[in-house]
Amino acid sequence: ICFGEDITGCLRRTIKEDVNLNVEIQKPINAWTVIRDNRVELVGTTFLCKYKSGEVKLRPEYDSYEWVPVKGIDKSRYPDWVKDNVHKIKGK
């Protein structure tokens, strides 16, 4: 997040810079923390976003992406925390 930038502005900017998509930020769906090596704590918020426009164009540091249908999330290789976030959106 840049100095003076709010969290939704940062998210919108980062998505545009990283994958060239414009999104509408709808609502937060999860807040989380991760502690690494007992020294660093990461705090984050997962947001539900709606695609508005753009074609995916990845920055050079990324090598792939995939769209996963909501119906197929349980059979996907994604970790449980991702699946749990999708279930929150679906209202399960």
BELZIFEN-V739211 format. One record per helix or strand of 3 or more residues. SS is the DSSP state (a for helix, b for strand). FROM is the first residue (numbers start at 1). TO is the last residue. If there is no record, write none. Layout:
BEGIN
SS/FROM/TO
SS/FROM/TO
END
This chain:
BEGIN
a/7/19
b/22/36
b/40/53
a/70/75
a/80/90
END
